[in-house]
């Protein structure tokens, strides 16, 4: 074997062994568990599935309806209603039904509608005013001293934003319950605001004189998820709730909340008669969010506001009953009757239509068919039977006067008796056939015609 072939074979064997070692190492020693997101069809169709299972573990009877209109007809006597989404419009009658139900000691958990700008000019002027106010506050804070921070607390910032927002905004979609409480939903904007030059200079990062780089550039900043806290009566500790961009703000004639979170803009609990109305800025009780912070425990405490019931009804969306549903609900018997009547009319109309009948064959008919058809028509026509009987009687009397001339000298009674003795027939039948009008009954009329035919046949054969 040549040297080059031997070296090539050694390299191939070495690479094969190396590959086998690498495969064995990764296949045996590099195994690790990897989390793969997975969702079932049931959880994809029901965003509140996890919340339902969680409440059921605490003994709650959880039911779910697709729309508010259906849910209002199946409201539990005692319990809690949670409306998961706030899109759709609620009518005044639906709101009154819910408020009456809540006033009996039940709990309603829902979200208000969004507020929108009333006009561009008003919103722009309010934004300028709020920006100028923010710049003035920053300047005054800098003048007070460099050791004091210029950032305000979230509660103070929220109060200022609410005052600037609710002046230039209004609720377009009807929301009777939120209007009654004086609360609405607002989504904060992340757009950059104008600030004074001093604020820009103070907010710029410090640079190292030697390198010219930012001193904080090398420091890793840990991302902090914003949250707020709420503490329910009887609980020793506060619970955290996610603080998103959506906020609860006051509108006209706001009612003071009995309980709220620390910021006052995420969760608000209002008294309504003997019950409670809970307003949420965002629904964090869905499948993907209920496991974060203390969302599950907060949901449990909100449901426990009604201490004497274990019934929970989840409503997917709010809607106004359509005219077709109202029409069917109130006049379904009339609709069924009208549908049945129209179906009968259609069936009756379709019976008069169909394929064109073929033309009858022009076959020659016998004379007896025409005679039979004429006789049937005369029998049905008014006075037609008299015409037939008179014709048959005239022909019979004409024949008798020709065969028996002596009958002319006899009276009517003698003539009938003579014919009965000669033909051996009933005298009464001969009298009815020769002298009486046409009978109304078919069998008597037939007997009259048969008697006349027998008289003719008897004397025609005899001759």
Buried (B, 14 or more C-beta within 10 A) or exposed (E): EEEEEEEEEEEEEEEEEEEEEEEEEEEEEEEEEEEEEEEEEEBEEBBBBBBBEBBEEEEBEBBBBEBBBBBBEEBBEBBBBBBBBBEBEBBEEBBEBBBEBBBEBBBBBBBBBBBEBBEEEEBEEBBEEBBEEBBEBBBEBBEEEEEEEBEBEBEEEBBBBBBBBBEBBEBEBBBBBBBBBBBBBBEEEEEEEEBBEBBEEBEEEEEEEEEEEEEEEEEEEEEEEEBBBBBBEEEEEBBBBBBBEBBBBBBEEBBEBBBBBBBBBBBBBBBBBEBBBBBBBBBBBBBEBBEBBBBBBBBBBBBBBBEEBBBBBBBBBBBBBEEEBEEEEEEEEEEEEEEEEEEEEEEEEEEEEEEEEEEEEEEEEEEEEEEEEEBEEBBEEEEBBEEBBEEBBEEBBEBBEEBBEEBEEBEEEEBBBBBBEEBEBEBEBBBBBBEEEBBEEEEEBEBBBEBBEBBBEBBEEEE
